[in-house]
Amino acid sequence: MNLQQTIHSDWTPLSR
């Protein structure tokens, strides 16, 4: 399970 990867991928566009 890669929960951190999912969050990180979702945070990239959000943070931008």
PQR file of N, CA, C, O and H, with PARSE charges and radii, in Angstrom:
ATOM      1  N   MET A   1       0.850  -1.224   0.000 -0.4000 1.5000
ATOM      2  CA  MET A   1       0.000   0.000   0.000 -0.0000 2.0000
ATOM      3  C   MET A   1       0.872   1.256   0.000  0.5500 1.7000
ATOM      4  O   MET A   1       1.803   1.383   0.796 -0.5500 1.4000
ATOM      5  N   ASN A   2       0.556   2.169  -0.899 -0.4000 1.5000
ATOM      6  CA  ASN A   2       1.360   3.411  -0.976 -0.0000 2.0000
ATOM      7  C   ASN A   2       0.464   4.628  -0.721  0.5500 1.7000
ATOM      8  O   ASN A   2       0.085   5.354  -1.640 -0.5500 1.4000
ATOM      9  H   ASN A   2      -0.200   2.066  -1.545  0.4000 1.0000
ATOM     10  N   LEU A   3       0.151   4.815   0.526 -0.4000 1.5000
ATOM     11  CA  LEU A   3      -0.728   5.945   0.874 -0.0000 2.0000
ATOM     12  C   LEU A   3       0.011   7.266   0.683  0.5500 1.7000
ATOM     13  O   LEU A   3      -0.559   8.250   0.211 -0.5500 1.4000
ATOM     14  H   LEU A   3       0.459   4.225   1.273  0.4000 1.0000
ATOM     15  N   GLN A   4       1.266   7.269   1.052 -0.4000 1.5000
ATOM     16  CA  GLN A   4       2.052   8.510   0.939 -0.0000 2.0000
ATOM     17  C   GLN A   4       2.178   8.934  -0.524  0.5500 1.7000
ATOM     18  O   GLN A   4       2.139  10.123  -0.840 -0.5500 1.4000
ATOM     19  H   GLN A   4       1.728   6.469   1.435  0.4000 1.0000
ATOM     20  N   GLN A   5       2.327   7.968  -1.396 -0.4000 1.5000
ATOM     21  CA  GLN A   5       2.488   8.295  -2.817 -0.0000 2.0000
ATOM     22  C   GLN A   5       1.196   8.906  -3.364  0.5500 1.7000
ATOM     23  O   GLN A   5       1.227   9.841  -4.165 -0.5500 1.4000
ATOM     24  H   GLN A   5       2.360   7.002  -1.140  0.4000 1.0000
ATOM     25  N   THR A   6       0.074   8.366  -2.922 -0.4000 1.5000
ATOM     26  CA  THR A   6      -1.216   8.885  -3.392 -0.0000 2.0000
ATOM     27  C   THR A   6      -1.413  10.316  -2.924  0.5500 1.7000
ATOM     28  O   THR A   6      -1.846  11.176  -3.690 -0.5500 1.4000
ATOM     29  H   THR A   6       0.049   7.606  -2.272  0.4000 1.0000
ATOM     30  N   ILE A   7      -1.093  10.564  -1.663 -0.4000 1.5000
ATOM     31  CA  ILE A   7      -1.248  11.911  -1.102 -0.0000 2.0000
ATOM     32  C   ILE A   7      -0.278  12.878  -1.768  0.5500 1.7000
ATOM     33  O   ILE A   7      -0.647  13.998  -2.122 -0.5500 1.4000
ATOM     34  H   ILE A   7      -0.741   9.865  -1.040  0.4000 1.0000
ATOM     35  N   HIS A   8       0.943  12.441  -1.932 -0.4000 1.5000
ATOM     36  CA  HIS A   8       1.970  13.302  -2.535 -0.0000 2.0000
ATOM     37  C   HIS A   8       1.557  13.681  -3.970  0.5500 1.7000
ATOM     38  O   HIS A   8       1.716  14.826  -4.393 -0.5500 1.4000
ATOM     39  H   HIS A   8       1.242  11.531  -1.645  0.4000 1.0000
ATOM     40  N   SER A   9       1.037  12.717  -4.688 -0.4000 1.5000
ATOM     41  CA  SER A   9       0.631  12.968  -6.074 -0.0000 2.0000
ATOM     42  C   SER A   9      -0.545  13.946  -6.095  0.5500 1.7000
ATOM     43  O   SER A   9      -0.682  14.746  -7.021 -0.5500 1.4000
ATOM     44  H   SER A   9       0.907  11.786  -4.344  0.4000 1.0000
ATOM     45  N   ASP A  10      -1.376  13.874  -5.080 -0.4000 1.5000
ATOM     46  CA  ASP A  10      -2.541  14.761  -5.018 -0.0000 2.0000
ATOM     47  C   ASP A  10      -2.172  16.125  -4.458  0.5500 1.7000
ATOM     48  O   ASP A  10      -2.883  17.110  -4.660 -0.5500 1.4000
ATOM     49  H   ASP A  10      -1.265  13.224  -4.328  0.4000 1.0000
ATOM     50  N   TRP A  11      -1.070  16.165  -3.766 -0.4000 1.5000
ATOM     51  CA  TRP A  11      -0.640  17.446  -3.171 -0.0000 2.0000
ATOM     52  C   TRP A  11       0.134  18.300  -4.172  0.5500 1.7000
ATOM     53  O   TRP A  11       0.173  19.525  -4.057 -0.5500 1.4000
ATOM     54  H   TRP A  11      -0.493  15.365  -3.602  0.4000 1.0000
ATOM     55  N   THR A  12       0.740  17.649  -5.143 -0.4000 1.5000
ATOM     56  CA  THR A  12       1.536  18.395  -6.126 -0.0000 2.0000
ATOM     57  C   THR A  12       0.663  19.419  -6.867  0.5500 1.7000
ATOM     58  O   THR A  12       1.012  20.599  -6.910 -0.5500 1.4000
ATOM     59  H   THR A  12       0.708  16.654  -5.237  0.4000 1.0000
ATOM     60  N   PRO A  13      -0.439  18.997  -7.436 -0.5600 1.5000
ATOM     61  CA  PRO A  13      -1.315  19.916  -8.179  0.2800 2.0000
ATOM     62  C   PRO A  13      -2.021  20.895  -7.243  0.5500 1.7000
ATOM     63  O   PRO A  13      -2.290  22.037  -7.615 -0.5500 1.4000
ATOM     64  N   LEU A  14      -2.311  20.448  -6.053 -0.4000 1.5000
ATOM     65  CA  LEU A  14      -3.018  21.310  -5.093 -0.0000 2.0000
ATOM     66  C   LEU A  14      -2.105  22.421  -4.588  0.5500 1.7000
ATOM     67  O   LEU A  14      -2.512  23.575  -4.446 -0.5500 1.4000
ATOM     68  H   LEU A  14      -2.093  19.520  -5.750  0.4000 1.0000
ATOM     69  N   SER A  15      -0.876  22.043  -4.327 -0.4000 1.5000
ATOM     70  CA  SER A  15       0.085  23.030  -3.799 -0.0000 2.0000
ATOM     71  C   SER A  15       0.439  24.043  -4.893  0.5500 1.7000
ATOM     72  O   SER A  15       0.697  25.214  -4.614 -0.5500 1.4000
ATOM     73  H   SER A  15      -0.546  21.106  -4.442  0.4000 1.0000
ATOM     74  N   ARG A  16       0.444  23.566  -6.144 -0.4000 1.5000
ATOM     75  CA  ARG A  16       0.784  24.458  -7.249 -0.0000 2.0000
ATOM     76  C   ARG A  16      -0.317  25.490  -7.381  0.5500 1.7000
ATOM     77  O   ARG A  16      -0.249  26.356  -8.253 -0.5500 1.4000
ATOM     78  H   ARG A  16       0.233  22.615  -6.371  0.4000 1.0000
TER
END
